[in-house]
Amino acid sequence: MLFVEAKWLYNDALTFMNDHDINDYDTKIITVHGLDKDRQPVAHDLQYISSQMRQSVIQGIKHSLKSLSSKKKNHSKAGRLRYKSDYDSINLQEHHVTYRFYDEHHMGIQGFDKRIRIKGANQFWNIPGLEFANAKLMNLPDGYYLAVTTYRNNGGEMKKHKPEIGIDMGIKTTITTSDGLKIKVLIEESERIKKCQRLIARRKKGSNNRYKAVKLLRKAYQRLVSRKHDIANKAVHGTFGA
């Protein structure tokens, strides 16, 4: 519901912009308005999304407007902001305010009374000198994730430089290094993605079956993105093929 309310707020703000300046939008609003699946007017009460989260949604709109304005000034092709059917990320701007960690298995989010069980926090737990900054709560096709920005004082120590290598960009092999490492970055669309696309084309717009097919397609694309990130990380850190 947190992501649903963020979508409602975002779309309500876009409607507000038709006749007003986005800077005049009241983030303390309790009820927002929109359209249901039959394009009929409907009102929604905001119960879960906190004040800072609301501000981050509006700040996102302002940032997008600024980017579009810069593109227009540079005579680049620029579209317009569109209404969202899904909202996939919410900024949690301040540690100990919008989010906090109780231990390596539980966290809290502003506006929620209960602790939320999490996995993976042990990767930065008990690290001395680690400071938490902002975080981003993400609604991805394969689940909910928390991306946390952290800082650590390394005491002024400089990292040791690795030997220099040459890089050759090719066609058959995307990257070939001077020490013989070959990396193929290009990943083609899987048969699963093509199958989901055909499935969506056969489903009626607005139906539950089409919605389920779209979710399957999003999961398939998420797998593709994860594979690309995995290759990029291995290439950057020199662990490709290790």
N, C-alpha and C positions, 0 to 999 in steps of 0.2 A: 504493500500500500504506500510505502514511502516513495517508491519510484512512480506509482500511479499519480500520487498527489503532486509530485514534481512536474509530471506531464501536464496535469490540469493547470497548474500555476503558469507554466511556460506558455501554453496555448491561450490562457486568459490574458497574459501580458501582451501577446501578439495582437489580440483583438483590441486591447486598450490602445495600442500604438496606431490604430487606424485614425483616431481622432485626437490623440494626446501624445505628449512627450514621454518616453520611457522613464525619464528621470523623475516624473511625477507619480509613478506607480507606487501604490501603498503595499509594501511587503507584509504589513500586519493584517492584511485582509483575511477574513474568516471564511467567506463564501466566494467561490469562483464560478464562472458560467462557461458553458460550452455546448457541444452538440453530441447527441448519442449516435448509435450506429445507424439510426433511421433519419439522421440529420435534423432531429427535433431538439429545441432548446432544453437544457437541463442544468440544474445548479448542484454544485458539489461543496460539501463542507470539508475544510482542511483540519485534520485531527492529529496527524503524526509528524509532518514536516516542521522542523524548528525554524526559529527566526533567522539564524545564521545560514541554514540551508536554503531558505527562501531568498536571502540576499545573494547567495552564490548562483542561484538559477538566474536571477535578474542580471547579475554581473556577467554571466555567460552570454546573455542576449546582447548586452552593451559591447562586449568584446567582439562578438560576431558582426555587429553593426559597424564597429570601427574597422574591422578587416574588410568588409564590403566597401566602405567609403574609401579606403586606401587603394583598393583595386580600381575603383571608378576614376580616382585621381590619376592613376597610372595608365588609364585607358585600357585596362584589362577587362575581360568579360566577367561581369558580376551579376549574380541573380538576386534573390531576395530570401528572407527567412520564411520558412514554411512550417505549418503546424506539424506537430509530432504525434505519431501513433504509439511510440514507445520512448521512454526516457531511460538511457542506459548508464548514466554516471552522475553521482552527486558529490560535490566537493565538501569535505569535512575540514574546515579551515584551521581549527585550533585544537591542539592536543590538550586534554583535561577539560575542554569546554564542549566541543562538538563530538569528540570521541575520547576514549581512554581505555587502557589495558589494565585489567585487574590482576591477571596472571597470564601465563603462556597459553592458556586454553579458553579464556573468557575476556570479553570486551564489553564496553557500554557505548551507546549512541544517544546523543541528546534527544530527548523526547520519549525515550523508551525506559520503562521502569525495570524491566528484567534484563539480566545479563545475557549476552549472546555468546554461544559456544563457537569457537573458531579453531581452525587448524593452520599450522605453519608459523605461528608467532614465535616458536622456539628458535627460529633462525636469527632473531636479534635479541632474544631474552638473555639476560645476564652478561651482555657485552658492556664492558666498562666505558664510561664517557659517551655513550650513545644518546643523542638528543632527537626527539621526535618533532617534526614540523607538521605540515598539512598532510591530509590523506584523501583518497578518493574511493568512494564506495561504488563498485561497478556491477551492473546486472548483465552478465554475459550469457550466451546461449547454454553453456554447460554449468552454470551456477553463479553464485555471488562471490565477489572477490574484493579485497581491500588492498589498495596500493598505497604504501606509506613512504613518505619522504623522511629520511633520517640524516643526521650529521654526526660525524665523529672526529674529535680532535686527535690527529695522528702525532702530535708533539713536534710538528715541524719537520718530520722525517720525509726525505724525498725518495720517491720510488726509483729503483735501479732501472736504467735504460736497457732495453733488450737490443740485440744486434739488429742492424738495419737490413731490410730485405726489399727486393724489387717485386712489383706487382704487374702482371700482364692481364689485361681484360680481353677475353676472347669470345667466340660464339659457341663452340662445342662445350668448352669448359669456361664458365663465367670468369673465374679468377684462378690464375696460376702464379704461384710465388717463386722467387728465385731459388728457394731451397727445395723445390719439387712438390710442394703441396698444391693439390688441385681441388677447387671448390665449385660445385654446381649450385648456384643460387636459385636459378629459375625452377619454379615448381608449377606444373600445369594443373588445371582444374581436374578434380577427380571425377570418376564416373558417378560417384554418389551425388555430387553437385548437379550434374547434368540430369540425373534421374529425378532429383527433387524439383528442378526447374520444369521438367515435363509434367510432374505431378501437380504443381501449382497451376499450370496452364489448363489442366482439365477440371480444376475445382472452381466452384461458383464463388464469385467475389462476395465477401462478407460472411461466408459460411464458416462453421467451426472446423470442417475438414480442411479448408484452405488455410485457416489460421495454424492448424497443426502442421500442415505441409511447409508453411513459412518458417515455423520453429525448427523443423528438421533441416531446412536449407541454411538457416543461421548457424546451426550446430556444425554443419558440414564446412561452412566458410570459416568458422572458428578454428576447426582442426587445421585448415589450410594456413591460416594466419599464425597459428602456434608453430607449425613446421617451419615457416619462414623466419620467425623470431628465433627458433632454436638454431637454425643455420647461421643467422646473423650473429648471435651471441658466441657461438663456437668460433666463427671467423675472427671476431674482435678479440677474444681472449686466447686465441691460438690453441684451442682444444679440439679443433675439427679433426675427426678421424681418430681421436684418442680413446 
